[in-house]
């Protein structure tokens, strides 16, 4: 089924409401707004408290001076008040905006300073409390629309035995209030300016930081645009790597590495399909030729010749069946690797293809006995010997392990020739740390160093091996099965002297 055009149509590149850039700006703007609000509140609160505290301190100082001056003017006899109070010293300590008044217990003004705040607003309750209890107090009144702070202090008789009046010290709060209002306006204005500048700067910085993502998006869309039907598309494009080593550069490097892997996998898949088609075509062509020959000359052919042609066709069908089985096995292995769950790097990776516990040494020895019987029937000059054997148990699928062993032993038999002397194949099993290892060592033709890195690739056949029958899938199947069992295969070889293949499998937990 062909994919619909809409599946590969790039979406518009305009900024979507839910874009990462917009989300970052919303979070950034919210954070800046909260921080500016807290900062403004703290500055305004501390500044306001300081201004009003300074005003109170000035009033307290003046009130204390006035009380002392009044007490010096009092007479020793009742009612203790002189005919008039002359408080010249008050003007020396007086600050602009501060007014002073002295009242006796009858509410009569004994002294008032020259000030625009005269008469000083009164609060009967606070004044009465100072007159009766002798407790200082304060209150705020209104004069000509201005707030006025009034400090009330009691005045005692010369000997301190009775309260004879009170001192009122008033100060206009107009300047303080105007300063506080101006400070509010200044802080709010500066806060808005900083907020707007922060948003603009944050928008520009975010755009610069996220610019590499646009390159990733563009590259991905260009690749999608080249998809046609089952054609994968052009995977040769890469995102330009910016300077630096930050997280965004790591994302781009990872994205480019992913494209490298996809491109390599796609090329390998295409090469695999081409090689598989070529391998299938040869026996199919042979079968087709044999059948066409029989169809044309069947009546004129001798019985022996017909039998030879049919045997050739039958052998080709066996080769086809074997090749299809191997391809099917590799396809199933690929499918099972695609479904492996991704696990956290900090968690233990579960055993792959876990099954029954396999005694590696017993399995190998059973297979050796069977192969010795086959070599004996074939009257082969090869010697199949058993070297060092340790009891090793692994957990996995016995059929997969047997198939790996059989592939390696078949290869050793196939490429080990006498060369005037008897060929030798030696097998051994040993335990190394948490792995069980079995080795297959031969004295065959060996593998060239240039071919060694590629021997596990599908359909790869070295020049030395092309003279032998085979599909080039055996080692690839063994390598895939070993990986599914959680193990690996290594190979060492010296051309003309032989090769050693080693299969490393994780031990069963009981042996770890």
C-alpha positions as CSV (number, residue, x, y, z in Angstrom):
1,X,0.0,0.0,0.0
2,X,1.4,3.4,-1.0
3,X,1.6,6.0,1.8
4,X,-0.7,8.9,1.3
5,X,0.8,12.2,0.3
6,X,-0.3,13.8,3.5
7,X,2.0,11.4,5.5
8,X,5.1,13.0,4.0
9,X,3.9,16.6,3.5
10,X,6.0,18.9,5.7
11,X,4.0,21.0,8.1
12,X,4.2,24.8,7.9
13,X,7.4,26.3,9.5
14,X,5.5,29.1,11.2
15,X,5.8,29.4,15.0
16,X,3.1,27.3,16.6
17,X,1.3,28.5,19.8
18,X,2.8,25.5,21.6
19,X,6.4,26.0,20.3
20,X,9.3,25.4,22.6
21,X,10.5,29.0,22.2
22,X,7.1,30.4,23.3
23,X,6.9,28.0,26.3
24,X,10.4,29.0,27.4
25,X,9.5,32.7,27.1
26,X,6.3,32.1,29.2
27,X,8.3,30.4,31.9
28,X,11.1,32.9,31.7
29,X,8.7,35.9,31.8
30,X,6.8,34.5,34.7
31,X,10.0,33.9,36.7
32,X,11.3,37.4,35.9
33,X,7.9,38.9,36.9
34,X,7.8,37.0,40.2
35,X,11.4,38.0,41.1
36,X,10.8,41.7,40.2
37,X,7.6,41.7,42.2
38,X,9.4,40.3,45.3
39,X,12.3,42.7,44.8
40,X,10.0,45.7,44.4
41,X,8.0,44.7,47.5
42,X,11.1,44.3,49.6
43,X,12.6,47.7,48.5
44,X,9.4,49.6,49.0
45,X,8.7,48.0,52.3
46,X,12.2,48.7,53.7
47,X,12.3,52.2,52.2
48,X,8.9,53.2,53.6
49,X,9.7,51.8,57.0
50,X,13.0,53.8,57.0
51,X,11.4,57.1,56.0
52,X,8.6,56.9,58.6
53,X,11.1,55.7,61.2
54,X,13.3,58.8,60.5
55,X,10.3,61.1,60.9
56,X,9.3,59.5,64.2
57,X,12.9,59.8,65.5
58,X,12.9,63.5,64.7
59,X,9.6,64.1,66.4
60,X,10.7,62.1,69.5
61,X,13.9,64.2,69.8
62,X,11.9,67.5,69.5
63,X,9.3,66.2,72.0
64,X,12.0,65.3,74.6
65,X,13.6,68.7,74.2
66,X,10.3,70.5,74.6
67,X,9.4,68.6,77.8
68,X,12.8,69.4,79.4
69,X,12.4,73.1,78.5
70,X,8.9,73.2,79.8
71,X,10.0,71.7,83.1
72,X,12.7,74.3,83.5
73,X,10.1,77.1,83.0
74,X,7.7,75.7,85.6
75,X,7.2,77.5,89.0
76,X,7.4,75.6,92.4
77,X,3.8,76.4,93.4
78,X,0.6,75.3,91.9
79,X,-0.6,75.4,89.3
80,X,3.1,75.4,88.4
81,X,2.6,77.2,85.1
82,X,4.2,80.5,84.6
83,X,2.2,83.4,83.1
84,X,3.8,82.6,79.8
85,X,6.2,80.1,78.4
86,X,9.2,81.3,76.5
87,X,10.7,78.3,74.8
88,X,13.4,79.9,72.7
89,X,15.5,76.7,72.7
90,X,12.8,74.9,70.9
91,X,13.3,76.9,67.7
92,X,17.0,75.8,67.8
93,X,16.0,72.1,67.6
94,X,13.0,72.6,65.5
95,X,13.0,71.1,62.0
96,X,11.1,72.4,59.0
97,X,7.5,71.0,59.1
98,X,7.5,70.4,62.9
99,X,5.0,72.3,65.2
100,X,4.9,72.3,69.0
101,X,2.1,73.0,71.4
102,X,1.9,72.8,75.2
103,X,-1.5,72.1,76.9
104,X,-2.5,72.1,80.5
105,X,-5.0,69.7,82.1
106,X,-7.9,72.1,81.2
107,X,-7.0,71.9,77.5
108,X,-5.6,75.5,77.4
109,X,-2.7,76.1,75.1
110,X,0.2,77.3,77.2
111,X,2.5,77.5,74.1
112,X,2.2,77.2,70.4
113,X,5.0,77.5,67.8
114,X,4.6,79.5,64.7
115,X,3.7,76.9,62.0
116,X,1.3,76.3,59.2
117,X,0.1,73.2,61.2
118,X,-1.3,75.5,63.9
119,X,-3.8,74.6,65.3
120,X,-2.4,71.1,65.8
121,X,-5.2,68.4,65.3
122,X,-6.2,66.8,68.6
123,X,-7.1,63.3,69.5
124,X,-9.0,63.4,72.8
125,X,-8.4,59.8,73.7
126,X,-4.7,59.9,73.3
127,X,-4.3,63.2,75.0
128,X,-6.6,62.1,77.9
129,X,-4.5,58.9,78.4
130,X,-1.3,61.0,78.5
131,X,-2.9,63.4,81.1
132,X,-4.4,60.7,83.3
133,X,-2.0,57.8,83.1
134,X,1.2,59.6,82.0
135,X,1.7,57.4,78.9
136,X,3.1,58.8,75.7
137,X,1.2,58.3,72.6
138,X,0.9,59.2,68.9
139,X,-1.8,59.6,66.3
140,X,-2.3,60.9,62.7
141,X,-4.6,63.7,61.8
142,X,-5.5,65.8,58.7
143,X,-4.7,69.4,58.2
144,X,-5.6,71.1,54.9
145,X,-5.7,67.7,53.3
146,X,-2.3,66.7,54.5
147,X,-1.5,63.8,56.9
148,X,0.0,65.0,60.1
149,X,1.8,62.8,62.7
150,X,1.3,64.0,66.3
151,X,3.5,62.8,69.2
152,X,2.0,63.3,72.7
153,X,4.2,63.4,75.8
154,X,3.0,64.1,79.4
155,X,4.5,67.0,81.5
156,X,4.9,66.4,85.2
157,X,5.2,68.9,88.1
158,X,8.7,70.1,89.1
159,X,8.9,67.3,91.7
160,X,7.3,64.7,89.5
161,X,4.4,64.0,91.8
162,X,1.6,64.9,89.3
163,X,0.8,65.3,85.6
164,X,0.1,69.0,84.9
165,X,-0.1,68.9,81.1
166,X,1.0,67.5,77.8
167,X,3.3,68.4,74.9
168,X,2.1,68.0,71.3
169,X,4.7,67.7,68.6
170,X,3.3,67.6,65.1
171,X,5.0,66.9,61.8
172,X,3.6,67.0,58.3
173,X,3.9,63.7,56.4
174,X,3.5,65.4,53.1
175,X,7.1,65.1,52.0
176,X,7.4,61.5,53.3
177,X,4.2,60.5,51.6
178,X,5.3,62.2,48.3
179,X,8.7,60.5,48.6
180,X,7.0,57.1,49.1
181,X,4.6,57.7,46.2
182,X,7.6,58.7,44.0
183,X,9.5,55.7,45.1
184,X,6.5,53.5,44.1
185,X,6.3,55.0,40.7
186,X,10.1,54.7,40.2
187,X,10.2,51.1,41.3
188,X,7.2,50.1,39.2
189,X,8.5,52.0,36.1
190,X,12.0,50.5,36.4
191,X,10.4,47.0,37.0
192,X,8.4,47.3,33.8
193,X,11.4,48.5,31.8
194,X,13.5,45.6,33.2
195,X,10.7,43.2,32.5
196,X,10.3,44.3,28.9
197,X,14.0,44.4,28.3
198,X,14.3,41.0,29.9
199,X,11.6,39.6,27.6
200,X,13.2,41.0,24.5
201,X,16.6,39.8,25.5
202,X,15.3,36.4,26.5
203,X,13.4,36.1,23.2
204,X,16.7,36.9,21.3
205,X,18.8,34.6,23.5
206,X,16.2,31.8,23.2
207,X,16.2,32.2,19.4
208,X,19.9,32.0,19.3
209,X,20.0,28.9,21.6
210,X,17.3,27.1,19.7
211,X,18.6,28.0,16.2
212,X,20.4,24.7,15.8
213,X,17.0,22.9,16.3
214,X,15.8,24.6,13.2
215,X,18.7,22.9,11.3
216,X,17.6,19.6,12.7
217,X,14.0,20.2,11.7
218,X,15.1,21.4,8.2
219,X,17.3,18.4,7.6
220,X,14.6,16.0,8.8
221,X,12.0,17.6,6.5
222,X,14.3,17.5,3.6
223,X,14.8,13.8,4.2
224,X,11.0,13.3,4.4
225,X,10.5,15.3,1.2
226,X,12.7,12.7,-0.7
227,X,10.5,9.8,0.4
228,X,8.6,8.2,-2.4
229,X,6.6,5.1,-1.8
230,X,8.9,2.5,-0.3
231,X,12.0,4.5,-1.1
232,X,13.6,5.5,2.2
233,X,14.8,8.9,1.0
234,X,18.1,10.7,1.0
235,X,20.0,10.0,4.2
236,X,23.2,11.7,3.2
237,X,22.2,15.1,4.6
238,X,23.7,16.2,7.9
239,X,23.0,19.1,10.3
240,X,25.8,21.6,10.4
241,X,27.6,21.4,13.8
242,X,27.9,24.7,15.6
243,X,30.9,25.6,17.7
244,X,31.1,24.6,21.4
245,X,30.4,21.5,23.4
246,X,27.1,22.3,25.1
247,X,23.9,20.2,25.2
248,X,22.6,21.5,21.9
249,X,25.8,20.4,20.2
250,X,25.5,17.0,21.8
251,X,21.9,16.7,20.4
252,X,23.1,17.6,16.9
253,X,26.0,15.1,17.2
254,X,23.6,12.4,18.3
255,X,21.2,13.3,15.5
256,X,24.0,13.1,12.9
257,X,25.2,9.8,14.4
258,X,21.7,8.5,14.1
259,X,21.6,9.5,10.4
260,X,25.0,7.8,9.9
261,X,23.6,4.7,11.4
262,X,20.4,4.9,9.4
263,X,22.3,5.5,6.2
264,X,24.7,2.6,6.9
265,X,21.7,0.3,7.8
266,X,19.9,1.3,4.6
267,X,22.9,0.7,2.4
268,X,23.4,-2.6,4.2
269,X,19.8,-3.5,3.6
270,X,20.0,-2.6,-0.1
271,X,23.3,-4.6,-0.4
272,X,21.7,-7.5,1.4
273,X,18.7,-7.5,-1.0
274,X,20.9,-7.3,-4.0
275,X,23.2,-10.1,-2.7
276,X,20.2,-12.2,-1.8
277,X,18.7,-11.7,-5.2
278,X,22.0,-12.7,-6.8
279,X,22.3,-15.8,-4.6
280,X,18.8,-16.9,-5.3
281,X,19.0,-16.2,-9.0
282,X,21.9,-18.6,-9.6
283,X,20.2,-21.8,-8.4
284,X,16.9,-20.7,-9.9
285,X,18.5,-20.1,-13.3
286,X,20.1,-23.6,-13.0
287,X,16.8,-25.2,-12.2
288,X,15.1,-23.3,-15.0
289,X,17.7,-24.4,-17.5
290,X,17.5,-28.1,-16.4
291,X,13.7,-28.1,-16.6
292,X,13.8,-26.4,-20.0
293,X,16.3,-28.9,-21.2
294,X,14.2,-31.8,-20.0
295,X,11.0,-30.3,-21.5
296,X,12.7,-30.1,-24.9
297,X,14.7,-33.3,-25.0
298,X,12.9,-35.6,-22.5
299,X,11.9,-38.2,-25.1
300,X,15.4,-38.4,-26.7
301,X,17.4,-38.5,-23.5
302,X,18.9,-41.7,-22.1
303,X,17.7,-42.6,-18.6
304,X,21.1,-41.9,-17.0
305,X,21.2,-38.5,-18.5
306,X,17.7,-37.7,-17.4
307,X,18.6,-38.8,-13.9
308,X,21.7,-36.6,-13.9
309,X,19.7,-33.6,-14.9
310,X,17.0,-34.2,-12.3
311,X,19.7,-34.7,-9.6
312,X,21.2,-31.4,-10.6
313,X,17.8,-29.7,-10.3
314,X,17.1,-31.4,-7.0
315,X,20.5,-30.2,-5.6
316,X,19.7,-26.7,-6.7
317,X,16.3,-26.8,-5.0
318,X,18.1,-28.0,-1.8
319,X,20.4,-25.1,-2.1
320,X,17.5,-22.7,-2.6
321,X,15.7,-24.2,0.5
322,X,18.8,-23.9,2.6
323,X,19.3,-20.3,1.5
324,X,15.7,-19.4,2.2
325,X,15.9,-21.0,5.6
326,X,19.0,-18.9,6.4
327,X,17.4,-15.7,5.1
328,X,14.3,-16.4,7.2
329,X,16.5,-17.0,10.3
330,X,18.2,-13.7,9.8
331,X,14.9,-11.9,9.2
332,X,13.5,-13.4,12.4
333,X,16.7,-12.4,14.3
334,X,16.4,-8.8,13.0
335,X,12.7,-8.7,14.0
336,X,13.5,-9.9,17.5
337,X,16.3,-7.3,17.9
338,X,13.8,-4.6,16.9
339,X,11.4,-5.6,19.7
340,X,14.0,-5.6,22.5
341,X,12.9,-3.1,25.1
342,X,15.1,-0.1,25.9
343,X,16.4,-0.4,29.5
344,X,17.9,2.3,31.7
345,X,21.6,2.4,31.7
346,X,21.6,2.1,35.5
347,X,19.5,-1.0,35.5
348,X,20.6,-4.6,35.0
349,X,20.1,-5.7,31.4
350,X,18.1,-8.9,31.4
351,X,19.5,-12.0,29.9
352,X,18.7,-12.4,26.2
353,X,16.9,-15.4,25.0
354,X,17.0,-16.9,28.4
355,X,16.0,-20.5,28.6
356,X,17.2,-23.7,30.1
357,X,20.7,-24.2,31.5
358,X,23.1,-25.7,28.9
359,X,26.2,-27.6,29.7
360,X,28.4,-26.2,27.1
361,X,31.1,-28.9,27.3
362,X,28.6,-31.8,27.0
363,X,26.8,-30.1,24.0
364,X,30.2,-29.6,22.2
365,X,31.4,-33.2,22.8
366,X,28.1,-34.6,21.5
367,X,28.5,-32.6,18.3
368,X,32.1,-33.7,18.0
369,X,31.1,-37.4,18.1
370,X,28.5,-36.8,15.3
371,X,31.0,-35.0,13.1
372,X,33.7,-37.6,13.7
373,X,31.2,-40.2,12.4
374,X,30.5,-38.1,9.3
375,X,34.2,-37.6,8.6
376,X,34.7,-41.3,9.0
377,X,32.0,-42.1,6.4
378,X,33.4,-39.5,4.0
379,X,36.9,-41.0,4.5
380,X,38.2,-37.6,5.3
381,X,41.9,-37.1,6.3
382,X,41.0,-34.3,8.8
383,X,41.5,-34.9,12.5
384,X,39.0,-33.5,14.9
385,X,40.5,-33.4,18.4
386,X,39.3,-32.2,21.8
387,X,41.6,-29.9,23.7
388,X,41.2,-28.5,27.2
389,X,37.6,-29.0,28.4
390,X,36.2,-27.4,31.5
391,X,32.7,-27.9,32.9
392,X,30.8,-24.7,31.8
393,X,27.1,-24.0,32.1
394,X,25.3,-21.2,30.3
395,X,21.7,-20.2,30.1
396,X,20.2,-20.0,26.7
397,X,18.6,-21.8,23.8
398,X,20.4,-25.2,23.1
399,X,19.4,-25.3,19.4
400,X,21.0,-21.8,18.9
401,X,24.2,-22.9,20.6
402,X,24.3,-26.1,18.6
403,X,23.8,-24.2,15.4
404,X,26.7,-21.8,16.3
405,X,29.0,-24.7,17.0
406,X,27.9,-26.5,13.8
407,X,28.5,-23.4,11.6
408,X,32.0,-22.9,13.0
409,X,32.9,-26.5,12.8
410,X,31.5,-26.8,9.2
411,X,33.6,-23.8,8.2
412,X,36.7,-25.3,9.8
413,X,36.2,-28.6,8.0
414,X,35.4,-26.8,4.7
415,X,38.5,-24.6,4.7
416,X,41.0,-27.0,6.3
417,X,42.9,-28.9,3.6
418,X,45.6,-31.4,3.9
419,X,48.3,-29.7,1.8
420,X,50.3,-32.9,1.9
421,X,49.7,-33.4,5.6
422,X,46.7,-34.2,7.7
423,X,44.5,-31.2,8.6
424,X,43.8,-30.6,12.3
425,X,40.8,-29.1,14.0
426,X,40.9,-28.6,17.8
427,X,38.0,-27.6,20.0
428,X,38.2,-26.5,23.7
429,X,35.9,-25.1,26.4
430,X,37.0,-22.9,29.3
431,X,35.7,-20.4,31.8
432,X,36.9,-16.8,31.9
433,X,35.5,-14.6,34.6
434,X,31.8,-14.5,34.1
435,X,31.8,-16.0,30.6
436,X,32.0,-19.4,29.1
437,X,34.2,-19.7,26.0
438,X,34.5,-22.4,23.4
439,X,37.2,-22.3,20.7
440,X,37.4,-23.8,17.3
441,X,41.0,-23.8,16.0
442,X,42.0,-25.1,12.6
443,X,45.1,-25.4,10.4
444,X,43.3,-24.3,7.2
445,X,43.8,-21.6,4.6
446,X,43.4,-18.8,7.1
447,X,41.9,-15.3,6.5
448,X,43.6,-12.3,5.1
449,X,43.9,-9.3,7.5
450,X,41.9,-7.1,5.1
451,X,39.0,-9.6,5.1
452,X,38.9,-10.3,8.8
453,X,36.8,-7.2,9.9
454,X,34.1,-8.2,7.3
455,X,33.7,-11.9,7.8
456,X,30.5,-11.5,9.9
457,X,28.8,-9.4,7.2
458,X,26.0,-11.0,5.3
459,X,27.0,-12.6,2.0
460,X,30.6,-11.6,2.5
461,X,33.0,-14.1,1.1
462,X,36.8,-13.6,1.0
463,X,38.7,-14.4,-2.2
464,X,40.2,-17.4,-0.6
465,X,36.7,-18.8,0.2
466,X,35.1,-18.3,-3.2
467,X,36.4,-21.7,-4.5
468,X,34.2,-23.4,-1.9
469,X,30.4,-23.8,-2.1
470,X,28.5,-21.6,0.3
471,X,26.1,-18.7,0.7
472,X,28.2,-16.3,2.8
473,X,25.5,-16.3,5.6
474,X,26.9,-18.9,8.0
475,X,29.2,-16.6,10.1
476,X,26.6,-13.9,10.0
477,X,24.0,-16.2,11.4
478,X,26.4,-17.4,14.1
479,X,27.2,-13.8,15.0
480,X,23.5,-12.9,15.2
481,X,22.6,-15.9,17.3
482,X,25.5,-15.2,19.7
483,X,24.3,-11.6,20.2
484,X,20.8,-12.9,20.9
485,X,22.2,-15.1,23.6
486,X,24.0,-12.1,25.1
487,X,27.4,-13.1,23.9
488,X,29.9,-12.4,21.1
489,X,32.2,-14.1,18.6
490,X,35.9,-13.2,18.0
491,X,38.2,-14.4,15.3
492,X,42.0,-14.6,14.9
493,X,43.7,-15.8,11.8
494,X,47.1,-16.1,10.1
495,X,46.9,-16.7,6.3
496,X,48.2,-20.1,5.4
497,X,48.4,-21.3,9.0
498,X,44.8,-21.4,10.2
499,X,42.1,-19.6,12.2
500,X,40.7,-19.6,15.7
501,X,37.0,-18.7,16.3
502,X,35.9,-18.1,19.9
503,X,32.4,-17.8,21.2
504,X,31.9,-16.0,24.5
505,X,28.6,-16.6,26.3
506,X,27.5,-15.4,29.8
507,X,27.6,-18.0,32.5
508,X,24.5,-19.2,34.2
509,X,23.9,-17.4,37.5
510,X,24.7,-20.6,39.5
511,X,28.3,-20.4,38.2
512,X,28.9,-16.7,38.6
